[in-house]
Amino acid sequence: MKSFIVTLVIVSGIVAAGTIIYLKHQKTTTVPALVAASSAAETSAPAQPEKIAAPQPEALKIIPANAEAPAKILTAAPVASELKPDDSASPIHKVVDALLSAKSAGEKHALLQQLLKSGQIDAAIEELKQRAADNPNDPQLPTTLGEAQINKVGALYAAGGDRNEMGILAMQADQSFNAALKIDPQNWEANFVKASSMFYWPADEKQDNDVVQRLSSLIDRQETMTPNPAFVQPYVVLGNEYQKIGQPDKAIATWQLGLAKFPNDPTLMKKISGQ
């Protein structure tokens, strides 16, 4: 069990860091002030499709459902347990409101980074868990919860934090995205982040086919949706997936198709040129 956790943790930080790529690919947006937080972080991001974040390559081992449960995580902010979901005047309640109403992925990511810097990320995670429990039919809540958990993994990784805690958080984030997709299987944001995360798992035919199908479906559905700069990302990740499974011709074709839709996109241009 310990070896599974360690293997998962080695890449969980990379997955979390890669989650930010989606955001930095987009335009900078204005971020609301955060209560008890430090100065606003500058990021770049798209106008919303559904306020996201996504990952970067490495092998990610997932612990089987029947595996022995790992040690309980020690949270850094026990004050979160004292929050009341109906306390609309609490600072965390207001910040979570801002997260859920963010107009772009960049704005959402900036708020999450402020929560990390101010030591309020655990309180926000607990608030999101409570809201998700109180509103079981809202897919945005578990999706945002998963994004908060992934951002915390990235911060722990950068700080050389506890490996077991990082591994458990990475799994919890994946479960959060699954919960969102159970509510709304067509949810763009949850599908994209889920597929992007799966890309970093070890090669597995069933899982890799799932990634290809999920991203291909997103690309098809985007044709019927209001255009959004974020829609370039499924082309990038799908091409990466084709490369991973040894189909470079399909990878190039996918990136070229994306470039036809998003001319001069720097990421796609680098992919096509082999950089």
Residue frames as qw, qx, qy, qz and C-alpha x, y, z in Angstrom:
[[0.000, 0.886, 0.464, 0.000, 0.00, 0.00, 0.00],
 [0.319, -0.785, 0.086, 0.525, 2.82, 2.38, 0.94],
 [0.411, -0.131, 0.572, 0.697, 4.55, 1.84, -2.41],
 [0.201, 0.656, 0.642, 0.342, 1.30, 2.75, -4.22],
 [0.160, -0.936, -0.241, 0.203, 1.02, 5.98, -2.23],
 [0.416, -0.585, 0.310, 0.623, 4.65, 6.92, -2.85],
 [0.381, 0.174, 0.658, 0.625, 4.34, 6.26, -6.59],
 [0.075, 0.808, 0.553, 0.191, 1.19, 8.33, -6.74],
 [0.280, -0.882, -0.097, 0.366, 2.76, 11.18, -4.81],
 [0.510, -0.253, 0.402, 0.717, 5.83, 11.40, -7.03],
 [0.185, 0.299, 0.581, 0.734, 3.60, 12.46, -9.89],
 [0.088, -0.780, -0.614, 0.084, 0.73, 14.11, -8.04],
 [0.218, -0.704, -0.013, 0.676, 2.72, 17.32, -7.70],
 [0.174, -0.130, 0.599, 0.770, 3.47, 17.27, -11.42],
 [0.020, 0.549, 0.783, 0.291, -0.19, 16.67, -12.19],
 [0.154, -0.825, -0.410, 0.358, -1.15, 19.59, -9.98],
 [0.219, -0.538, 0.240, 0.778, 1.43, 21.87, -11.54],
 [0.143, 0.098, 0.730, 0.661, 0.29, 20.90, -15.01],
 [0.050, 0.689, 0.717, -0.090, -3.26, 21.72, -14.07],
 [0.083, -0.749, -0.102, 0.649, -2.25, 25.38, -14.23],
 [0.300, -0.077, 0.593, 0.743, -1.23, 25.23, -17.92],
 [0.112, 0.636, 0.711, 0.278, -4.82, 25.57, -19.05],
 [0.165, -0.893, -0.312, 0.280, -5.10, 28.80, -17.07],
 [0.332, -0.617, 0.262, 0.664, -1.81, 30.38, -18.12],
 [0.393, 0.216, 0.675, 0.585, -2.69, 29.80, -21.77],
 [0.067, 0.779, 0.580, 0.228, -5.41, 32.44, -21.57],
 [0.119, 0.677, 0.000, 0.727, -5.81, 36.23, -21.08],
 [0.232, -0.061, -0.610, 0.755, -5.25, 37.95, -17.74],
 [0.299, -0.667, -0.532, -0.427, -8.42, 38.88, -15.91],
 [0.170, -0.539, 0.335, -0.754, -9.31, 41.12, -12.95],
 [0.527, -0.203, -0.808, 0.165, -9.58, 39.20, -9.68],
 [0.452, -0.777, -0.196, -0.392, -11.85, 40.18, -6.77],
 [0.046, -0.614, 0.600, -0.511, -10.21, 41.07, -3.45],
 [0.717, -0.172, -0.675, 0.023, -9.82, 38.14, -1.07],
 [0.536, -0.773, 0.070, -0.333, -10.65, 38.51, 2.61],
 [0.679, -0.622, 0.386, 0.054, -7.54, 38.01, 4.79],
 [0.887, 0.250, 0.214, 0.324, -5.45, 37.20, 1.71],
 [0.416, -0.453, 0.257, 0.745, -2.23, 38.65, 0.38],
 [0.245, 0.539, -0.254, -0.765, -1.97, 40.62, -2.87],
 [0.838, 0.392, 0.212, -0.315, -3.88, 39.25, -5.86],
 [0.569, -0.227, 0.662, 0.433, -1.97, 36.78, -8.03],
 [0.429, 0.584, -0.281, -0.629, -1.59, 37.51, -11.71],
 [0.555, 0.037, 0.815, 0.163, -2.57, 34.71, -14.08],
 [0.320, 0.279, -0.446, -0.788, -3.71, 34.31, -17.63],
 [0.334, 0.193, 0.908, -0.164, -6.85, 32.44, -18.61],
 [0.014, -0.290, -0.706, -0.647, -9.84, 32.04, -20.93],
 [0.529, -0.155, 0.055, -0.833, -13.29, 33.43, -20.74],
 [0.537, -0.157, 0.747, -0.359, -15.23, 30.73, -18.99],
 [0.531, -0.059, -0.731, -0.424, -16.30, 27.49, -20.47],
 [0.743, -0.530, -0.356, -0.202, -16.60, 26.26, -16.90],
 [0.246, -0.846, 0.383, -0.278, -13.64, 27.60, -14.89],
 [0.985, 0.036, -0.169, 0.032, -10.92, 25.02, -14.92],
 [0.233, -0.752, 0.614, 0.060, -7.44, 23.73, -14.46],
 [0.959, 0.245, -0.078, -0.119, -5.50, 20.82, -16.13],
 [0.767, -0.528, 0.319, 0.179, -2.19, 18.62, -15.88],
 [0.294, 0.763, -0.558, -0.141, 1.37, 17.60, -17.38],
 [0.856, 0.187, -0.470, -0.107, 2.95, 14.20, -18.23],
 [0.048, -0.424, 0.841, -0.334, 4.26, 11.50, -15.90],
 [0.499, -0.155, -0.832, -0.186, 2.95, 8.13, -14.76],
 [0.415, -0.336, 0.345, -0.772, 0.19, 8.25, -12.17],
 [0.304, -0.090, -0.948, 0.023, -0.73, 5.11, -10.25],
 [0.551, -0.373, -0.046, -0.745, -4.26, 4.91, -8.96],
 [0.171, -0.182, 0.885, -0.393, -4.91, 2.87, -5.82],
 [0.309, -0.250, -0.843, -0.362, -7.50, 0.11, -6.43],
 [0.505, -0.496, -0.101, -0.699, -10.89, 0.60, -4.83],
 [0.887, -0.365, -0.266, -0.098, -10.40, -2.52, -2.70],
 [0.541, 0.351, -0.481, 0.594, -6.99, -1.42, -1.39],
 [0.499, -0.516, -0.533, 0.448, -6.44, -0.87, 2.31],
 [0.006, -0.958, -0.186, -0.219, -7.34, 2.67, 3.33],
 [0.526, 0.358, -0.320, 0.702, -4.30, 4.91, 4.00],
 [0.336, -0.363, -0.525, 0.693, -3.68, 6.88, 7.12],
 [0.045, 0.885, 0.461, -0.040, -5.99, 9.77, 7.77],
 [0.415, 0.535, 0.022, 0.735, -4.79, 13.15, 6.48],
 [0.341, -0.567, -0.373, 0.651, -3.83, 15.82, 8.98],
 [0.258, 0.823, 0.341, 0.373, -5.34, 19.08, 7.81],
 [0.441, 0.144, -0.188, 0.866, -3.45, 22.34, 8.15],
 [0.186, -0.245, 0.058, -0.950, -6.50, 24.41, 9.03],
 [0.143, -0.318, -0.915, 0.203, -8.73, 22.73, 11.65],
 [0.179, 0.325, 0.288, -0.883, -10.67, 25.98, 11.90],
 [0.322, 0.034, -0.611, -0.723, -12.45, 24.90, 8.73],
 [0.282, -0.301, -0.911, 0.005, -14.51, 22.40, 10.72],
 [0.044, -0.446, -0.544, 0.709, -16.02, 25.31, 12.64],
 [0.158, 0.077, -0.340, -0.924, -17.52, 26.87, 9.53],
 [0.434, 0.410, 0.698, -0.395, -21.27, 26.86, 9.19],
 [0.318, 0.265, 0.685, 0.599, -22.63, 26.47, 5.66],
 [0.009, 0.819, 0.539, 0.197, -25.42, 28.94, 6.39],
 [0.360, -0.726, -0.074, 0.581, -23.04, 31.62, 7.71],
 [0.561, 0.696, 0.290, 0.341, -23.17, 33.85, 4.63],
 [0.066, -0.985, 0.133, -0.086, -21.16, 36.54, 6.41],
 [0.772, -0.453, 0.322, 0.308, -18.07, 34.36, 7.00],
 [0.034, 0.730, -0.488, -0.478, -14.91, 35.22, 5.03],
 [0.268, -0.143, 0.906, 0.294, -14.61, 31.72, 3.58],
 [0.434, 0.576, 0.676, -0.154, -18.24, 31.73, 2.51],
 [0.276, 0.872, -0.009, -0.405, -17.60, 34.93, 0.58],
 [0.077, -0.578, 0.702, 0.408, -14.41, 33.63, -1.02],
 [0.367, 0.128, 0.911, 0.137, -16.11, 30.40, -2.11],
 [0.412, 0.755, 0.415, -0.295, -18.92, 32.51, -3.54],
 [0.153, 0.814, -0.349, -0.439, -16.26, 34.35, -5.56],
 [0.261, -0.282, 0.877, 0.289, -14.73, 31.07, -6.73],
 [0.400, 0.386, 0.831, -0.006, -18.07, 29.76, -7.94],
 [0.342, 0.860, 0.316, -0.206, -18.96, 33.02, -9.69],
 [0.339, -0.521, 0.435, 0.652, -15.53, 33.64, -11.26],
 [0.593, 0.687, 0.037, -0.419, -15.85, 34.82, -14.86],
 [0.631, 0.604, -0.485, -0.047, -12.77, 32.96, -16.12],
 [0.930, -0.122, -0.269, 0.217, -10.45, 30.11, -15.26],
 [0.467, 0.387, -0.311, 0.731, -7.67, 32.62, -14.60],
 [0.342, -0.571, 0.154, -0.730, -9.76, 34.50, -12.07],
 [0.903, -0.347, -0.116, -0.225, -10.66, 31.24, -10.37],
 [0.843, 0.106, -0.300, 0.434, -7.05, 30.10, -10.27],
 [0.180, 0.526, -0.286, 0.780, -5.90, 33.43, -8.85],
 [0.609, -0.545, 0.091, -0.568, -8.41, 33.10, -6.02],
 [0.967, -0.177, -0.177, 0.047, -7.21, 29.57, -5.28],
 [0.641, 0.312, -0.313, 0.627, -3.62, 30.80, -5.17],
 [0.161, -0.588, 0.232, -0.758, -4.61, 33.55, -2.74],
 [0.843, -0.427, -0.037, -0.325, -6.28, 30.95, -0.54],
 [0.901, 0.046, -0.262, 0.343, -3.04, 28.96, -0.53],
 [0.369, 0.455, -0.283, 0.759, -0.93, 31.99, 0.34],
 [0.357, -0.531, 0.197, -0.743, -3.25, 33.07, 3.13],
 [0.012, 0.134, -0.933, 0.334, -3.50, 29.56, 4.62],
 [0.561, 0.144, 0.351, -0.736, -7.24, 29.35, 3.95],
 [0.443, 0.220, -0.721, -0.485, -7.27, 26.54, 1.36],
 [0.152, -0.113, -0.964, 0.184, -8.34, 23.88, 3.88],
 [0.247, 0.385, 0.514, -0.726, -11.22, 26.04, 5.08],
 [0.465, 0.388, -0.291, -0.740, -12.31, 26.57, 1.47],
 [0.332, 0.112, -0.909, -0.224, -12.12, 22.82, 0.76],
 [0.005, 0.260, 0.870, -0.419, -14.29, 22.08, 3.79],
 [0.348, 0.430, 0.208, -0.807, -16.77, 24.78, 2.74],
 [0.460, 0.315, -0.571, -0.603, -16.96, 23.30, -0.78],
 [0.199, -0.034, -0.979, 0.037, -17.47, 19.80, 0.65],
 [0.165, 0.362, 0.680, -0.615, -20.33, 21.06, 2.78],
 [0.428, 0.444, -0.075, -0.783, -21.93, 22.89, -0.13],
 [0.371, 0.209, -0.807, -0.408, -21.58, 19.82, -2.34],
 [0.077, -0.187, -0.946, 0.253, -23.31, 17.73, 0.34],
 [0.230, 0.471, 0.472, -0.709, -26.08, 20.33, 0.69],
 [0.537, 0.610, -0.094, -0.575, -26.50, 20.69, -3.10],
 [0.627, -0.161, 0.740, 0.182, -25.99, 17.18, -4.52],
 [0.640, 0.579, 0.492, 0.116, -27.29, 18.12, -7.98],
 [0.176, 0.964, -0.143, -0.142, -24.83, 20.93, -8.71],
 [0.918, 0.180, 0.004, 0.354, -21.79, 19.64, -10.70],
 [0.268, 0.811, -0.208, 0.477, -19.92, 22.93, -10.31],
 [0.553, -0.741, 0.281, -0.257, -19.38, 22.29, -6.60],
 [0.901, -0.243, 0.306, 0.190, -17.47, 18.97, -6.82],
 [0.699, 0.567, 0.053, 0.433, -15.60, 20.27, -9.87],
 [0.016, 0.861, -0.231, 0.452, -14.38, 23.34, -7.97],
 [0.758, -0.574, 0.291, -0.102, -13.63, 21.16, -4.97],
 [0.928, 0.106, 0.176, 0.310, -11.41, 18.96, -7.14],
 [0.456, 0.729, -0.070, 0.506, -9.61, 22.02, -8.47],
 [0.350, -0.829, 0.278, -0.335, -8.99, 23.28, -4.92],
 [0.893, -0.342, 0.287, 0.055, -7.63, 19.87, -3.93],
 [0.817, 0.385, 0.093, 0.418, -5.33, 19.75, -6.98],
 [0.167, 0.847, -0.169, 0.476, -4.03, 23.25, -6.23],
 [0.605, -0.703, 0.323, -0.186, -3.24, 22.18, -2.67],
 [0.951, -0.009, 0.194, 0.240, -1.36, 19.14, -3.99],
 [0.582, 0.651, -0.035, 0.487, 0.76, 21.46, -6.12],
 [0.176, -0.854, 0.260, -0.414, 1.54, 23.69, -3.13],
 [0.826, -0.473, 0.301, -0.049, 2.46, 20.71, -0.95],
 [0.898, 0.258, 0.119, 0.335, 4.69, 19.30, -3.68],
 [0.354, 0.780, -0.133, 0.498, 6.50, 22.62, -4.14],
 [0.354, -0.767, 0.348, -0.407, 7.06, 22.83, -0.38],
 [0.367, 0.300, -0.864, 0.168, 8.28, 19.22, -0.10],
 [0.608, -0.306, 0.273, -0.680, 5.21, 18.24, 1.90],
 [0.558, -0.153, 0.783, -0.230, 4.02, 14.89, 3.20],
 [0.162, 0.181, -0.804, -0.543, 3.86, 12.33, 0.38],
 [0.022, 0.349, 0.932, -0.093, 0.95, 10.38, 1.80],
 [0.173, 0.635, 0.395, -0.642, -1.11, 13.54, 2.12],
 [0.210, 0.479, -0.417, -0.743, -0.33, 14.53, -1.47],
 [0.096, 0.008, -0.939, -0.331, -1.26, 11.10, -2.78],
 [0.068, 0.485, 0.821, -0.294, -4.52, 11.01, -0.89],
 [0.188, 0.634, 0.134, -0.738, -5.43, 14.54, -2.02],
 [0.162, 0.313, -0.657, -0.667, -4.73, 13.62, -5.65],
 [0.077, -0.232, -0.960, -0.136, -7.11, 10.67, -5.35],
 [0.083, 0.589, 0.607, -0.526, -9.73, 12.80, -3.62],
 [0.185, 0.510, -0.209, -0.814, -9.54, 15.34, -6.46],
 [0.171, 0.072, -0.849, -0.495, -10.13, 12.56, -8.98],
 [0.045, -0.421, -0.890, 0.171, -13.12, 11.37, -6.96],
 [0.128, 0.580, 0.280, -0.754, -14.47, 14.93, -6.92],
 [0.249, 0.344, -0.502, -0.753, -14.36, 15.11, -10.72],
 [0.150, -0.143, -0.957, -0.204, -16.05, 11.72, -10.90],
 [0.049, 0.514, 0.701, -0.491, -18.80, 13.02, -8.61],
 [0.220, 0.521, -0.062, -0.822, -19.34, 16.01, -10.91],
 [0.267, 0.210, -0.738, -0.583, -19.58, 13.75, -13.95],
 [0.023, -0.293, -0.948, 0.119, -22.06, 11.50, -12.19],
 [0.179, 0.611, 0.426, -0.642, -24.32, 14.55, -11.84],
 [0.501, 0.779, -0.009, -0.376, -23.69, 15.83, -15.37],
 [0.819, -0.021, 0.450, 0.355, -21.86, 13.42, -17.72],
 [0.536, 0.670, 0.270, 0.437, -21.66, 16.16, -20.38],
 [0.293, -0.929, 0.004, 0.226, -20.03, 18.76, -18.12],
 [0.618, 0.717, -0.198, 0.255, -17.21, 20.30, -20.22],
 [0.102, -0.799, 0.487, -0.338, -15.00, 21.37, -17.34],
 [0.735, -0.379, 0.529, -0.192, -15.13, 18.13, -15.36],
 [0.930, 0.324, 0.164, 0.059, -14.63, 16.04, -18.52],
 [0.493, 0.775, -0.287, 0.271, -11.60, 18.03, -19.60],
 [0.230, -0.710, 0.580, -0.326, -9.85, 17.99, -16.22],
 [0.877, -0.153, 0.424, -0.163, -10.68, 14.30, -15.74],
 [0.875, 0.461, 0.043, 0.140, -9.23, 13.40, -19.16],
 [0.270, 0.822, -0.387, 0.318, -6.19, 15.60, -18.64],
 [0.511, -0.588, 0.564, -0.275, -5.49, 13.90, -15.32],
 [0.942, 0.049, 0.325, -0.068, -5.87, 10.43, -16.80],
 [0.639, 0.718, -0.254, 0.105, -3.21, 11.28, -19.39],
 [0.006, 0.727, -0.615, 0.306, -0.59, 11.08, -16.63],
 [0.854, -0.262, 0.390, -0.225, -1.50, 7.60, -15.50],
 [0.354, -0.337, 0.811, 0.322, 0.65, 4.62, -16.57],
 [0.394, 0.204, -0.619, -0.648, -0.09, 3.25, -20.04],
 [0.369, 0.179, 0.864, -0.291, -3.25, 1.15, -19.93],
 [0.047, 0.197, 0.733, 0.649, -5.30, 0.33, -23.00],
 [0.138, -0.685, -0.714, -0.045, -8.70, 0.78, -21.37],
 [0.240, -0.752, -0.232, 0.569, -7.79, 4.04, -19.66],
 [0.211, -0.299, 0.404, 0.839, -6.02, 5.43, -22.72],
 [0.021, 0.391, 0.759, 0.521, -9.05, 4.65, -24.88],
 [0.183, -0.775, -0.563, 0.220, -11.21, 6.46, -22.34],
 [0.238, -0.591, 0.055, 0.769, -8.99, 9.56, -22.61],
 [0.122, -0.012, 0.625, 0.771, -9.19, 9.51, -26.43],
 [0.084, -0.558, -0.773, -0.289, -12.96, 9.06, -26.43],
 [0.231, -0.756, -0.437, 0.429, -13.56, 11.69, -23.77],
 [0.186, -0.525, 0.185, 0.810, -11.44, 14.34, -25.51],
 [0.084, 0.135, 0.725, 0.670, -12.75, 13.48, -28.97],
 [0.107, -0.678, -0.725, -0.054, -16.28, 13.87, -27.65],
 [0.210, -0.722, -0.204, 0.626, -15.40, 17.25, -26.15],
 [0.161, -0.262, 0.454, 0.836, -13.99, 18.45, -29.47],
 [0.010, -0.388, -0.792, -0.471, -17.15, 17.34, -31.29],
 [0.179, -0.754, -0.607, 0.174, -19.42, 19.05, -28.76],
 [0.260, -0.514, -0.007, 0.817, -17.43, 22.28, -28.93],
 [0.121, 0.154, 0.600, 0.776, -18.66, 22.67, -32.51],
 [0.233, -0.642, -0.642, -0.349, -22.17, 23.24, -31.15],
 [0.450, -0.680, -0.377, 0.438, -21.12, 25.50, -28.26],
 [0.085, 0.996, -0.010, -0.006, -20.37, 29.21, -28.05],
 [0.709, 0.468, -0.290, 0.441, -16.73, 29.68, -29.20],
 [0.546, -0.827, 0.129, -0.017, -14.23, 29.97, -26.37],
 [0.277, 0.750, -0.593, 0.092, -10.40, 30.22, -26.31],
 [0.541, -0.402, 0.696, -0.247, -10.35, 27.35, -23.80],
 [0.910, 0.266, 0.208, -0.240, -11.54, 24.98, -26.51],
 [0.494, 0.680, -0.542, 0.004, -8.00, 24.74, -27.89],
 [0.340, -0.546, 0.716, -0.272, -6.94, 22.66, -24.90],
 [0.876, 0.047, 0.436, -0.198, -8.65, 19.36, -25.84],
 [0.755, 0.629, -0.180, 0.032, -6.72, 19.41, -29.14],
 [0.084, 0.734, -0.623, 0.257, -3.44, 19.82, -27.25],
 [0.535, -0.350, 0.700, -0.320, -4.12, 17.04, -24.75],
 [0.909, 0.268, 0.246, -0.203, -5.63, 14.64, -27.31],
 [0.613, 0.689, -0.376, 0.090, -2.52, 15.01, -29.47],
 [0.146, -0.611, 0.710, -0.319, -0.38, 14.33, -26.40],
 [0.778, -0.098, 0.531, -0.322, -2.42, 11.20, -25.70],
 [0.874, 0.479, -0.039, -0.079, -1.92, 9.93, -29.26],
 [0.322, 0.711, -0.584, 0.222, 1.81, 10.44, -28.81],
 [0.465, -0.451, 0.660, -0.382, 1.71, 8.57, -25.52],
 [0.840, 0.075, 0.494, -0.210, 0.07, 5.50, -27.09],
 [0.472, -0.237, 0.684, 0.503, 2.45, 5.46, -30.04],
 [0.449, 0.638, 0.585, 0.222, 0.32, 7.09, -32.76],
 [0.284, -0.432, 0.063, 0.854, 2.38, 10.17, -33.76],
 [0.071, 0.241, 0.600, 0.760, 0.57, 10.61, -37.09],
 [0.262, -0.712, -0.626, -0.182, -2.75, 11.03, -35.28],
 [0.410, -0.625, -0.253, 0.615, -1.09, 13.39, -32.81],
 [0.216, -0.166, 0.301, 0.914, 0.12, 15.68, -35.61],
 [0.090, -0.433, -0.680, -0.585, -3.25, 15.49, -37.38],
 [0.340, -0.732, -0.571, 0.150, -5.03, 16.47, -34.16],
 [0.340, -0.552, -0.066, 0.758, -2.75, 19.44, -33.52],
 [0.131, 0.041, 0.494, 0.859, -3.12, 20.56, -37.15],
 [0.186, -0.614, -0.694, -0.325, -6.90, 20.37, -36.83],
 [0.371, -0.730, -0.388, 0.423, -6.67, 22.47, -33.67],
 [0.306, -0.337, 0.178, 0.872, -4.43, 25.01, -35.39],
 [0.029, 0.355, 0.629, 0.691, -7.01, 25.35, -38.17],
 [0.319, -0.755, -0.562, -0.110, -9.56, 26.27, -35.51],
 [0.410, -0.877, -0.033, 0.248, -7.16, 28.39, -33.45],
 [0.665, 0.622, -0.068, 0.408, -4.63, 29.95, -35.89],
 [0.259, 0.668, -0.386, 0.581, -1.25, 30.93, -34.46],
 [0.768, -0.615, 0.027, -0.178, -1.86, 29.19, -31.14],
 [0.079, 0.761, -0.633, 0.120, 1.71, 29.02, -29.71],
 [0.612, -0.291, 0.709, -0.193, 1.30, 25.65, -27.99],
 [0.853, 0.376, 0.350, -0.097, -0.04, 23.93, -31.11],
 [0.499, 0.818, -0.286, 0.009, 2.61, 25.53, -33.28],
 [0.172, -0.647, 0.731, -0.134, 5.36, 24.19, -31.01],
 [0.763, -0.032, 0.620, -0.183, 3.76, 20.74, -30.97],
 [0.798, 0.582, 0.137, -0.074, 3.60, 20.58, -34.75],
 [0.367, 0.820, -0.425, 0.113, 7.20, 21.77, -35.11],
 [0.861, 0.006, -0.459, 0.218, 8.35, 19.09, -32.67],
 [0.120, 0.536, -0.449, 0.705, 9.41, 21.44, -29.89]]
